[in-house]
Amino acid sequence: MRGRDEETGEFLSPSRSEQRRQALGVLELAEKLASLTPTQLSKLPIPEDLLPHLEQTRKITAHVARKRQLAFLAKQMRRQDESALDAIRDALDEDGVAARREVALMHRVETWRERLLEEGDAALGQLLDEHPHADRQHLRQLVRSTLEERKRNKPPRAFRELFRELRALLAGGAAAAGTPADAGAADAEFDFDAGEDFGSDED
């Protein structure tokens, strides 16, 4: 880290170890940028003169050649003003936050779908307490249809539609952040044989 001269107040040059850390940080940033798609790159504040070097790096797949090109790209990036690199990092961080929020939402949706299929009206009642504007009848019908799909080993159309309905509900509701996760995280499509039912099981 740079210090200041106690007499003049001037910034001192960074130490060799600090320079190495900074160089490695830029190299990591270069690797991250080279792994992005053109669409993702277009959303970042990347200086125009770096774009051709990035494009060239993305095209190279051979390990040794790519490593050499990444080092060259990092060298070009170190020539940029530090504020330009900070702007790129900030934009990447914002994308990361958005991605983490999306993942958290997906987990909440999957958890509620599992609870509705396993617990029936008890879970539906709690969901409606937190999201009173939800369509009770439509959700109940989707749950019944999903359970029927399971019994008859049919394609999971209702199962997926239930996910879409819950996603829209949780994403749009201000209370989504307070949704309990006491049913546990659900990270995959569920294969359990739920025995709960909702009223008549006649279709």
N, CA and C of each residue as an Amber inpcrd file, in Angstrom:
protein
   609
   0.8530000  -1.2020000   0.0000000   0.0000000   0.0000000   0.0000000
   0.8850000   1.2480000   0.0000000   0.4990000   2.2600000  -0.7500000
   1.3060000   3.4750000  -0.8290000   1.1920000   4.2790000   0.4550000
   2.3530000   4.7900000   0.9130000   2.3550000   5.6790000   2.0760000
   2.6850000   7.0870000   1.6330000   2.8660000   7.9850000   2.6180000
   3.2070000   9.3670000   2.2970000   4.4900000   9.7530000   3.0130000
   5.2510000  10.5880000   2.3470000   6.4460000  11.1300000   2.9800000
   5.9980000  12.0810000   4.0810000   6.4980000  11.8560000   5.3060000
   6.0450000  12.6540000   6.4450000   6.3890000  14.1280000   6.3000000
   7.4790000  14.4470000   5.5880000   7.8990000  15.8450000   5.4440000
   7.2130000  16.5460000   4.2810000   7.1580000  15.8790000   3.1300000
   6.6240000  16.5470000   1.9350000   5.1480000  16.2570000   1.6920000
   4.6460000  15.1400000   2.2630000   3.2570000  14.7640000   2.0260000
   3.0480000  14.0730000   0.6990000   4.1520000  13.8410000  -0.0620000
   4.0200000  13.1840000  -1.3570000   3.7730000  11.6940000  -1.1620000
   3.0420000  11.1200000  -2.1290000   2.8260000   9.6860000  -2.0890000
   4.1270000   8.9730000  -2.4440000   4.4250000   7.9420000  -1.7020000
   5.5920000   7.1310000  -1.9930000   5.2290000   6.0800000  -3.0380000
   6.2110000   5.6450000  -3.7920000   5.9580000   4.6090000  -4.7860000
   5.5940000   3.3030000  -4.0880000   4.7170000   2.5170000  -4.6820000
   4.3530000   1.2430000  -4.0610000   5.5510000   0.3070000  -3.9970000
   5.5690000  -0.5280000  -3.0010000   6.6580000  -1.4810000  -2.8550000
   6.5860000  -2.5240000  -3.9610000   7.6550000  -3.3010000  -4.0900000
   7.6730000  -4.3220000  -5.1300000   6.5780000  -5.3610000  -4.8940000
   6.3630000  -5.7380000  -3.6320000   5.3170000  -6.7210000  -3.3420000
   3.9290000  -6.1560000  -3.6490000   3.7500000  -4.8570000  -3.3710000
   2.4650000  -4.2250000  -3.6790000   2.2560000  -4.1520000  -5.1860000
   3.3240000  -3.8520000  -5.9150000   3.2260000  -3.8150000  -7.3700000
   2.8260000  -5.1910000  -7.9130000   3.3950000  -6.2310000  -7.3260000
   3.0700000  -7.5960000  -7.7750000   1.5960000  -7.9090000  -7.4940000
   1.1110000  -7.5220000  -6.3060000  -0.2970000  -7.7600000  -5.9920000
  -1.2190000  -7.0170000  -6.9530000  -0.8380000  -5.7870000  -7.2740000
  -1.6430000  -5.0110000  -8.2080000  -1.6560000  -5.6610000  -9.5890000
  -0.4830000  -6.1480000 -10.0140000  -0.3810000  -6.7900000 -11.3240000
  -1.2230000  -8.0600000 -11.3740000  -1.1940000  -8.8430000 -10.3000000
  -1.9980000 -10.0610000 -10.2490000  -3.4880000  -9.7320000 -10.2460000
  -3.8530000  -8.6350000  -9.5680000  -5.2420000  -8.2140000  -9.5530000
  -5.7300000  -7.8490000 -10.9390000  -4.8940000  -7.1730000 -11.7130000
  -5.2560000  -6.8020000 -13.0800000  -5.3340000  -8.0480000 -13.9520000
  -4.4210000  -9.0020000 -13.7400000  -4.4490000 -10.2490000 -14.5080000
  -5.7470000 -11.0230000 -14.2400000  -6.1630000 -11.0620000 -12.9840000
  -7.4280000 -11.7290000 -12.6500000  -8.6050000 -11.0370000 -13.3360000
  -8.5650000  -9.7130000 -13.3610000  -9.6240000  -8.9600000 -14.0330000
  -9.6080000  -9.2650000 -15.5280000  -8.4220000  -9.3550000 -16.1100000
  -8.2960000  -9.6710000 -17.5410000  -8.8940000 -11.0430000 -17.8390000
  -8.6000000 -12.0220000 -16.9830000  -9.1360000 -13.3780000 -17.1750000
 -10.6630000 -13.3790000 -17.0930000 -11.1860000 -12.6010000 -16.1530000
 -12.6380000 -12.5370000 -15.9860000 -13.2920000 -11.9180000 -17.2160000
 -12.7030000 -10.8430000 -17.7100000 -13.2620000 -10.1810000 -18.8870000
 -13.1910000 -11.0860000 -20.1160000 -12.0870000 -11.8210000 -20.2470000
 -11.9130000 -12.6910000 -21.4080000 -12.8900000 -13.8620000 -21.4070000
 -13.4730000 -14.1600000 -20.2500000 -14.4210000 -15.2730000 -20.1590000
 -15.8580000 -14.8480000 -20.4520000 -16.0790000 -13.5250000 -20.6170000
 -17.4370000 -13.0230000 -20.8380000 -17.8210000 -13.0770000 -22.3100000
 -19.1100000 -13.0880000 -22.5600000 -19.6130000 -13.0580000 -23.9290000
 -19.5940000 -11.6180000 -24.4460000 -19.6690000 -11.4340000 -25.7700000
 -19.7210000 -10.0720000 -26.3150000 -20.8760000  -9.2510000 -25.7360000
 -22.0230000  -9.8940000 -25.5080000 -23.1730000  -9.1910000 -24.9350000
 -22.8660000  -8.7010000 -23.5300000 -22.2300000  -9.5550000 -22.7300000
 -21.8680000  -9.1560000 -21.3730000 -20.8340000  -8.0340000 -21.3920000
 -19.8690000  -8.1330000 -22.2880000 -18.8290000  -7.1040000 -22.3820000
 -19.4140000  -5.7650000 -22.8040000 -20.4540000  -5.8070000 -23.6450000
 -21.0430000  -4.5570000 -24.1420000 -21.7040000  -3.7560000 -23.0300000
 -22.0010000  -4.4040000 -21.9030000 -22.6420000  -3.7210000 -20.7850000
 -21.6360000  -3.1030000 -19.8210000 -20.3590000  -3.3290000 -20.0730000
 -19.3200000  -2.8330000 -19.1670000 -18.6310000  -1.6070000 -19.7610000
 -18.1450000  -0.7000000 -18.9030000 -17.4730000   0.5200000 -19.3850000
 -16.0110000   0.2490000 -19.7580000 -15.8150000  -0.5580000 -20.7970000
 -14.4580000  -0.9350000 -21.2120000 -13.9360000   0.0880000 -22.2160000
 -12.7410000   0.6390000 -21.9910000 -12.1610000   1.5980000 -22.9310000
 -12.0460000   1.0150000 -24.3390000 -12.3050000   1.8300000 -25.3330000
 -12.3330000   1.3790000 -26.7210000 -11.0380000   0.6910000 -27.1450000
  -9.8990000   1.2040000 -26.6880000  -8.6300000   0.6450000 -27.1530000
  -8.3390000  -0.7360000 -26.5710000  -9.1170000  -1.1500000 -25.5620000
  -8.9160000  -2.4860000 -25.0020000  -9.7490000  -3.5460000 -25.7250000
 -10.7890000  -3.1260000 -26.4070000 -11.7110000  -4.0780000 -27.0200000
 -11.0440000  -5.0100000 -28.0310000 -10.1830000  -4.5140000 -28.9350000
  -9.5280000  -5.4350000 -29.8730000  -8.6700000  -6.4840000 -29.1580000
  -7.9650000  -6.0860000 -28.0820000  -7.1420000  -7.0360000 -27.3330000
  -8.0200000  -8.0860000 -26.6430000  -9.1700000  -7.6500000 -26.1470000
 -10.1030000  -8.5860000 -25.5130000 -10.6480000  -9.5850000 -26.5260000
 -11.0150000  -9.0770000 -27.6950000 -11.5550000  -9.9360000 -28.7370000
 -10.5210000 -10.9770000 -29.1650000  -9.2770000 -10.5460000 -29.3030000
  -8.2070000 -11.4690000 -29.6910000  -8.0060000 -12.5440000 -28.6200000
  -8.0590000 -12.1310000 -27.3650000  -7.8700000 -13.0820000 -26.2570000
  -8.9930000 -14.1030000 -26.2290000 -10.2160000 -13.6590000 -26.4720000
 -11.3540000 -14.5740000 -26.4520000 -11.2550000 -15.6390000 -27.5370000
 -10.6140000 -15.3150000 -28.6480000 -10.5250000 -16.2530000 -29.7730000
  -9.4830000 -17.3480000 -29.5440000  -8.5250000 -17.0920000 -28.6650000
  -7.4320000 -18.0460000 -28.4570000  -7.8380000 -19.0870000 -27.4190000
  -7.7100000 -20.3590000 -27.7970000  -8.0780000 -21.4400000 -26.8780000
  -6.8810000 -22.2820000 -26.4380000  -5.8210000 -22.3070000 -27.2340000
  -4.6370000 -23.0830000 -26.8560000  -4.0680000 -22.5430000 -25.5460000
  -3.7660000 -23.4240000 -24.6070000  -3.4230000 -23.0200000 -23.2440000
  -2.2440000 -22.0470000 -23.1840000  -1.1250000 -22.4210000 -23.7780000
   0.0810000 -21.5930000 -23.6810000  -0.1310000 -20.2530000 -24.3800000
  -0.7150000 -20.3030000 -25.5770000  -0.9470000 -19.0700000 -26.3330000
  -1.9360000 -18.1590000 -25.6010000  -2.9470000 -18.7580000 -25.0060000
  -3.9280000 -17.9480000 -24.2740000  -3.2910000 -17.3100000 -23.0460000
  -2.4610000 -18.0550000 -22.3460000  -1.7850000 -17.5160000 -21.1660000
  -0.9150000 -16.3230000 -21.5560000  -0.2320000 -16.4500000 -22.6850000
   0.6180000 -15.3540000 -23.1590000  -0.2340000 -14.1450000 -23.5430000
  -1.3510000 -14.3960000 -24.2140000  -2.2220000 -13.3040000 -24.6350000
  -2.8680000 -12.6190000 -23.4420000  -3.2260000 -13.4020000 -22.4090000
  -3.7960000 -12.8120000 -21.1980000  -2.7950000 -11.8870000 -20.5160000
  -1.5360000 -12.3020000 -20.4850000  -0.5010000 -11.4580000 -19.8950000
  -0.3630000 -10.1560000 -20.6860000  -0.4710000 -10.2600000 -22.0250000
  -0.3930000  -9.0600000 -22.8620000  -1.5960000  -8.1570000 -22.6160000
  -2.7880000  -8.7740000 -22.5100000  -4.0000000  -8.0030000 -22.2390000
  -3.8790000  -7.2800000 -20.9040000  -3.3880000  -7.9710000 -19.8840000
  -3.2270000  -7.3560000 -18.5600000  -2.2520000  -6.1880000 -18.6290000
  -1.1970000  -6.3450000 -19.4420000  -0.2230000  -5.2570000 -19.6050000
  -0.8990000  -4.0250000 -20.2050000  -1.7550000  -4.2370000 -21.2070000
  -2.4670000  -3.1150000 -21.8140000  -3.4390000  -2.4850000 -20.8120000
  -4.0380000  -3.3010000 -19.9790000  -4.9790000  -2.7840000 -18.9860000
  -4.2590000  -1.9560000 -17.9220000  -3.0410000  -2.3400000 -17.5730000
  -2.2900000  -1.5740000 -16.5680000  -1.9080000  -0.1940000 -17.0800000
  -1.9540000  -0.0150000 -18.3820000  -1.6790000   1.3070000 -18.9510000
  -2.8800000   2.2440000 -18.8350000  -4.0300000   1.6730000 -18.5220000
  -5.2300000   2.4830000 -18.3660000  -5.2000000   3.2200000 -17.0310000
  -5.9670000   4.3030000 -16.9720000  -6.1200000   5.0040000 -15.7020000
  -6.7920000   4.0690000 -14.6950000  -6.3600000   4.1260000 -13.4470000
  -6.9060000   3.2330000 -12.4310000  -8.4130000   3.4040000 -12.2680000
  -8.8980000   4.6140000 -12.5010000 -10.3420000   4.8570000 -12.3650000
 -11.1300000   4.0690000 -13.4100000 -10.5310000   3.8510000 -14.5870000
 -11.1980000   3.0790000 -15.6350000 -11.3420000   1.6240000 -15.2080000
 -10.2890000   1.0830000 -14.5910000 -10.3490000  -0.2980000 -14.1110000
 -11.3240000  -0.4280000 -12.9430000 -11.3500000   0.5880000 -12.0810000
 -12.2820000   0.5620000 -10.9580000 -13.7330000   0.5830000 -11.4510000
 -13.9820000   1.3340000 -12.5270000 -15.3370000   1.4000000 -13.0810000
 -15.7660000   0.0330000 -13.6080000 -14.8200000  -0.6810000 -14.2290000
 -15.1230000  -2.0320000 -14.7270000 -15.4270000  -2.9610000 -13.5620000
 -14.5920000  -2.8770000 -12.5120000 -14.8030000  -3.7350000 -11.3360000
 -16.1570000  -3.4590000 -10.6940000 -16.5090000  -2.1770000 -10.5810000
 -17.7920000  -1.8110000  -9.9800000 -18.9530000  -2.3880000 -10.7800000
 -18.8500000  -2.3030000 -12.1160000 -19.9190000  -2.8210000 -12.9770000
 -20.0250000  -4.3390000 -12.8410000 -18.9020000  -5.0120000 -12.7460000
 -18.9100000  -6.4620000 -12.5580000 -19.5160000  -6.8340000 -11.2120000
 -19.2010000  -6.0520000 -10.1830000 -19.7620000  -6.3110000  -8.8550000
 -21.2750000  -6.1710000  -8.8670000 -21.7730000  -5.1580000  -9.5780000
 -23.2200000  -4.9590000  -9.6600000 -23.8820000  -6.1480000 -10.3320000
 -23.2520000  -6.6760000 -11.4080000 -23.7920000  -7.8500000 -12.0740000
 -23.7790000  -9.0400000 -11.1320000 -22.7290000  -9.1480000 -10.3210000
 -22.6260000 -10.2460000  -9.3800000 -23.7240000 -10.1890000  -8.3350000
 -24.0110000  -8.9800000  -7.8490000 -25.0860000  -8.8150000  -6.8680000
 -26.4230000  -9.2120000  -7.4850000 -26.6550000  -8.7850000  -8.7110000
 -27.9050000  -9.1300000  -9.3860000 -28.0250000 -10.6400000  -9.5690000
 -26.9100000 -11.2740000  -9.9190000 -26.9300000 -12.7290000 -10.1090000
 -27.2250000 -13.4420000  -8.8020000 -26.6220000 -12.9620000  -7.7150000
 -26.8640000 -13.6040000  -6.4160000 -28.3160000 -13.4280000  -5.9790000
 -28.8850000 -12.2660000  -6.2850000 -30.2970000 -12.0520000  -5.9470000
 -31.1850000 -13.0010000  -6.7390000 -30.8400000 -13.1940000  -8.0100000
 -31.6310000 -14.0900000  -8.8510000 -31.5500000 -15.5250000  -8.3380000
 -30.3560000 -15.9600000  -7.9440000 -30.1880000 -17.3090000  -7.4020000
 -31.0040000 -17.4720000  -6.1150000 -30.9510000 -16.4510000  -5.2490000
 -31.7080000 -16.5090000  -3.9950000 -33.2080000 -16.6030000  -4.2850000
 -33.6730000 -15.8590000  -5.2910000 -35.0870000 -15.9170000  -5.6580000
 -35.4470000 -17.3160000  -6.1470000 -34.5850000 -17.9060000  -6.9930000
 -34.8490000 -19.2470000  -7.5010000 -34.9650000 -20.2540000  -6.3590000
 -34.1020000 -20.1200000  -5.3690000 -34.1510000 -21.0340000  -4.2220000
 -35.4540000 -20.8650000  -3.4330000 -35.8960000 -19.6110000  -3.2640000
 -37.1570000 -19.3810000  -2.5520000 -38.3340000 -19.9860000  -3.3060000
 -38.3050000 -19.8060000  -4.6280000 -39.3850000 -20.3550000  -5.4530000
 -39.4060000 -21.8790000  -5.3510000 -38.2480000 -22.5070000  -5.4570000
 -38.1860000 -23.9620000  -5.3960000 -38.6140000 -24.4800000  -4.0230000
 -38.2430000 -23.7320000  -2.9830000 -38.6320000 -24.1280000  -1.6260000
 -40.1480000 -24.0780000  -1.4670000 -40.7720000 -22.9980000  -1.9550000
 -42.2280000 -22.8960000  -1.8470000 -42.9160000 -23.9570000  -2.6960000
 -42.3840000 -24.2560000  -3.8570000 -43.0010000 -25.2880000  -4.6940000
 -42.9680000 -26.6450000  -3.9770000 -41.8270000 -26.9390000  -3.3580000
 -41.7020000 -28.1970000  -2.6150000 -42.7040000 -28.2350000  -1.4560000
 -42.8270000 -27.1240000  -0.7350000 -43.7340000 -27.0870000   0.4120000
 -45.1900000 -27.2530000  -0.0360000 -45.5710000 -26.6010000  -1.1150000
 -46.9430000 -26.7160000  -1.6010000 -47.2690000 -28.1570000  -1.9850000
 -46.3140000 -28.8370000  -2.6070000 -46.5550000 -30.2130000  -3.0260000
 -46.5370000 -31.1840000  -1.8530000 -45.7540000 -30.8850000  -0.8450000
 -45.6310000 -31.7920000   0.3010000 -46.6710000 -31.5030000   1.3920000
 -46.9440000 -30.2200000   1.6380000 -47.7600000 -29.8360000   2.7930000
 -49.1890000 -29.4400000   2.4260000 -49.4380000 -29.2120000   1.1440000
 -50.7920000 -28.9140000   0.7210000 -51.3230000 -27.5810000   1.2170000
 -52.5640000 -27.5980000   1.7420000 -53.2580000 -26.3700000   2.1320000
 -52.5420000 -25.6040000   3.2440000 -51.8050000 -26.3210000   4.1010000
 -51.1000000 -25.6400000   5.1890000 -50.0700000 -24.6650000   4.6260000
 -49.2970000 -25.1300000   3.6330000 -48.3000000 -24.2620000   3.0170000
 -48.9640000 -23.1770000   2.1740000 -50.0390000 -23.5380000   1.4860000
 -50.7390000 -22.5520000   0.6570000 -51.3060000 -21.4330000   1.5220000
 -51.8320000 -21.7790000   2.6710000 -52.3580000 -20.7610000   3.5720000
 -51.2830000 -19.7900000   4.0240000 -50.0980000 -20.3100000   4.3390000
 -49.0110000 -19.4350000   4.7710000 -48.5440000 -18.5450000   3.6220000
 -48.4750000 -19.1180000   2.4180000 -48.0730000 -18.3310000   1.2470000
 -49.0570000 -17.1980000   1.0040000 -50.3470000 -17.4780000   1.1520000
 -51.3650000 -16.4530000   0.9250000 -51.3700000 -15.4000000   2.0280000
 -50.9730000 -15.7830000   3.2360000 -50.8490000 -14.7960000   4.3080000
 -49.7880000 -13.7550000   3.9440000 -48.7130000 -14.2090000   3.3250000
 -47.6150000 -13.3050000   2.9690000 -47.8480000 -12.6030000   1.6340000
 -48.6660000 -13.2330000   0.7800000 -48.9640000 -12.6560000  -0.5480000
 -50.4660000 -12.7530000  -0.7870000 -51.2370000 -11.9190000  -0.1050000
 -52.7070000 -12.0260000  -0.1740000 -53.2890000 -11.7800000  -1.5630000
 -52.5070000 -11.1660000  -2.4560000 -53.0210000 -10.9010000  -3.8020000
 -52.8860000 -12.1170000  -4.7140000 -52.2800000 -13.2010000  -4.2230000
 -52.0890000 -14.3950000  -5.0420000 -53.4290000 -15.0480000  -5.3840000
 -53.4700000 -15.7380000  -6.5130000 -54.6870000 -16.4190000  -6.9670000
 -54.7430000 -17.8150000  -6.3340000 -55.5130000 -17.9280000  -5.2610000
 -55.5860000 -19.1960000  -4.5100000 -56.0310000 -20.3600000  -5.3970000
 -57.1070000 -20.1530000  -6.1310000 -57.6630000 -21.2450000  -6.9230000
 -56.7010000 -21.7160000  -8.0020000 -56.0270000 -20.7600000  -8.6430000
 -55.0890000 -21.1280000  -9.7120000 -53.9080000 -21.9100000  -9.1400000
 -53.3920000 -21.4750000  -8.0060000 -52.2730000 -22.1840000  -7.3910000
 -52.6890000 -23.5880000  -6.9560000 -53.8720000 -23.7040000  -6.3720000
 -54.3600000 -25.0190000  -5.9530000 -54.4980000 -25.9550000  -7.1430000
 -55.0080000 -25.4200000  -8.2510000 -55.1860000 -26.2410000  -9.4390000
 -53.8380000 -26.6930000 -10.0000000 -52.8630000 -25.7950000  -9.9900000
 -51.5390000 -26.1560000 -10.4840000 -50.9010000 -27.2370000  -9.6140000
 -51.1000000 -27.1200000  -8.3020000 -50.5520000 -28.1430000  -7.4000000
 -51.2260000 -29.4860000  -7.6700000 -52.5540000 -29.5000000  -7.7880000
 -53.2770000 -30.7390000  -8.0720000 -52.8270000 -31.3480000  -9.3920000
 -52.6560000 -30.4910000 -10.4120000 -52.2370000 -30.9880000 -11.7240000
 -50.8220000 -31.5580000 -11.6650000 -49.9660000 -30.9190000 -10.8850000
 -48.5990000 -31.4150000 -10.7470000 -48.5780000 -32.7900000 -10.0820000
 -49.3660000 -32.9340000  -9.0210000 -49.4410000 -34.2290000  -8.3400000
 -50.0080000 -35.3090000  -9.2590000 -50.9740000 -34.9260000 -10.0780000
 -51.5550000 -35.8860000 -11.0280000 -50.5250000 -36.2800000 -12.0830000
 -49.7320000 -35.3020000 -12.5260000 -48.6510000 -35.6140000 -13.4690000
 -47.7100000 -36.6560000 -12.8840000 -47.3800000 -36.4740000 -11.6170000
 -46.4680000 -37.4070000 -10.9550000 -47.0550000 -38.8240000 -10.9240000
 -48.3400000 -38.9140000 -10.5700000 -48.9820000 -40.2300000 -10.4580000
 -49.0110000 -40.9430000 -11.8050000 -49.2580000 -40.1690000 -12.8580000
 -49.4050000 -40.7650000 -14.1910000 -48.1260000 -40.7200000 -15.0130000
 -47.0520000 -40.2410000 -14.3860000 -45.7490000 -40.1790000 -15.0630000
 -45.8310000 -39.3980000 -16.3780000 -46.5170000 -38.2620000 -16.3100000
 -46.6730000 -37.4030000 -17.4940000 -45.5800000 -36.3410000 -17.5320000
 -45.3820000 -35.6700000 -18.6780000 -44.4160000 -34.5660000 -18.7450000
 -44.7570000 -33.4880000 -17.7210000 -43.7500000 -32.8520000 -17.1170000
 -43.9810000 -31.9270000 -15.9910000 -44.4080000 -30.5220000 -16.4040000
 -45.4700000 -30.4330000 -17.1910000 -45.9110000 -29.1090000 -17.6400000
 -46.4590000 -28.2780000 -16.4890000 -47.3410000 -28.8540000 -15.6910000
 -47.9100000 -28.1200000 -14.5610000 -46.8390000 -27.8090000 -13.5150000
 -45.9010000 -28.7320000 -13.3540000 -44.7810000 -28.5420000 -12.4250000
 -44.0020000 -27.2790000 -12.7920000 -43.7490000 -27.1000000 -14.0810000
 -43.0080000 -25.9230000 -14.5400000 -43.8660000 -24.6640000 -14.4730000
 -45.1520000 -24.8120000 -14.7940000 -46.0390000 -23.6510000 -14.7100000
 -46.1730000 -23.1700000 -13.2680000 -46.1890000 -24.1120000 -12.3340000
 -46.2300000 -23.7460000 -10.9140000 -44.9920000 -22.9380000 -10.5350000
 -43.8430000 -23.3380000 -11.0570000 -42.6080000 -22.5890000 -10.7980000
 -42.7270000 -21.1650000 -11.3390000 -43.2300000 -21.0190000 -12.5590000
 -43.3520000 -19.6840000 -13.1650000 -44.3110000 -18.8000000 -12.3690000
 -45.4160000 -19.3780000 -11.9280000 -46.3840000 -18.6070000 -11.1420000
 -45.7740000 -18.1450000  -9.8190000 -45.0680000 -19.0400000  -9.1560000
 -44.4540000 -18.6840000  -7.8760000 -43.3380000 -17.6640000  -8.0640000
 -42.6030000 -17.7910000  -9.1440000 -41.5250000 -16.8300000  -9.3950000
 -42.0910000 -15.4290000  -9.5920000 -43.1430000 -15.3270000 -10.3880000
 -43.7660000 -14.0210000 -10.6210000 -44.3140000 -13.4520000  -9.3110000
 -44.8830000 -14.3210000  -8.4890000 -45.4610000 -13.8880000  -7.2180000
 -44.3860000 -13.3810000  -6.2650000 -43.3130000 -14.1520000  -6.0930000
 -42.2640000 -13.7760000  -5.1480000 -41.4280000 -12.6090000  -5.6450000
 -41.2040000 -12.5390000  -6.9500000 -40.4070000 -11.4380000  -7.5010000
 -41.1710000 -10.1220000  -7.4340000 -42.4960000 -10.1950000  -7.5550000
 -43.2910000  -8.9670000  -7.5880000 -43.7690000  -8.4840000  -6.2430000
 -43.7220000  -9.3620000  -5.2410000 -44.2440000  -8.9860000  -3.9320000
 -43.1950000  -8.3480000  -3.0540000 -43.5580000  -7.2700000  -2.3790000
 -42.6170000  -6.5900000  -1.4850000 -42.2580000  -7.4600000  -0.3000000
 -43.0920000  -8.4520000   0.0010000 -42.8430000  -9.3060000   1.1580000
 -41.9310000 -10.4690000   0.8260000 -41.4610000 -10.5440000  -0.4330000
 -40.6580000 -11.6980000  -0.8380000 -39.4110000 -11.8520000   0.0060000
 -38.8080000 -10.7360000   0.3950000 -37.5700000 -10.8050000   1.1680000
 -37.7760000 -11.4550000   2.5160000 -39.0210000 -11.4510000   3.0210000
 -39.2880000 -12.0520000   4.3150000 -39.7970000 -13.4710000   4.2290000
 -39.7870000 -14.0470000   3.0180000 -40.2840000 -15.4030000   2.8690000
 -39.4490000 -16.3680000   3.6740000 -40.0700000 -17.1810000   4.5460000
 -39.2860000 -18.1070000   5.3570000 -38.6990000 -19.2220000   4.5260000
 -37.5420000 -19.7210000   4.9440000 -36.8940000 -20.8190000   4.2410000
 -36.7800000 -22.0190000   5.1550000 -37.7630000 -22.1740000   6.0880000
 -37.6450000 -23.2370000   7.0680000 -37.8790000 -24.6100000   6.4760000
 -38.2810000 -24.6380000   5.1970000 -38.4390000 -25.9380000   4.5690000
 -37.1150000 -26.4340000   4.0220000 -36.0780000 -25.5950000   4.0750000
 -34.7560000 -25.9730000   3.5750000 -34.5940000 -25.5480000   2.1430000
 -33.3400000 -25.4470000   1.7080000 -33.0600000 -25.0480000   0.3330000
 -33.4050000 -26.1840000  -0.6070000 -33.9420000 -25.8280000  -1.7680000
 -34.2540000 -26.8310000  -2.7820000 -33.5050000 -26.4720000  -4.0320000
 -32.4360000 -27.2240000  -4.3200000 -31.5260000 -26.8250000  -5.3780000
 -31.7450000 -27.5740000  -6.6770000 -32.7390000 -28.4540000  -6.7350000
 -32.9190000 -29.2290000  -7.9460000 -34.3970000 -29.5230000  -8.1280000
 -34.7450000 -30.1020000  -9.2770000 -36.1070000 -30.5380000  -9.4960000
 -36.3880000 -31.6880000  -8.5410000 -37.5950000 -31.6910000  -7.9380000
 -37.8500000 -32.6640000  -6.8950000 -38.5010000 -33.9110000  -7.4630000
 -38.0610000 -35.0710000  -6.9800000 -38.5280000 -36.3390000  -7.4720000
 -39.3570000 -37.1030000  -6.4480000 -39.6850000 -36.4410000  -5.3040000
 -40.4060000 -37.1460000  -4.2650000 -41.8150000 -37.4780000  -4.7450000
 -42.4080000 -38.5240000  -4.1420000 -43.7660000 -38.9370000  -4.4750000
 -44.7050000 -38.3540000  -3.4430000 -45.2220000 -37.1510000  -3.7000000
 -46.0560000 -36.4670000  -2.7110000 -47.4180000 -37.1210000  -2.6400000
 -47.8750000 -37.3680000  -1.4220000 -49.1510000 -38.0330000  -1.2500000
 -50.2740000 -37.0830000  -0.8780000 -49.9450000 -35.8020000  -0.6630000
 -50.9760000 -34.8320000  -0.2750000 -51.9050000 -34.5700000  -1.4440000
 -53.1360000 -34.2040000  -1.1650000 -54.0750000 -33.8900000  -2.2300000
 -54.9040000 -32.6970000  -1.8220000 -55.6010000 -32.1270000  -2.7690000
 -56.4130000 -30.9510000  -2.5210000 -57.8390000 -31.2670000  -2.9030000
 -58.6690000 -31.6070000  -1.9510000 -60.0740000 -31.8720000  -2.2500000
 -60.2060000 -33.1020000  -3.1160000 -61.1290000 -33.0290000  -4.0820000
 -61.3880000 -34.1510000  -4.9850000 -60.1900000 -34.3610000  -5.8840000
 -59.8420000 -35.6400000  -6.1660000 -58.7180000 -35.9050000  -7.0480000
 -59.1850000 -36.2870000  -8.4330000 -60.4310000 -35.8980000  -8.7630000
 -60.9600000 -36.1930000 -10.0800000 -60.6080000 -35.0700000 -11.0310000
 -60.1930000 -35.4010000 -12.2370000 -59.8950000 -34.3820000 -13.2460000
 -61.0510000 -34.2940000 -14.2250000
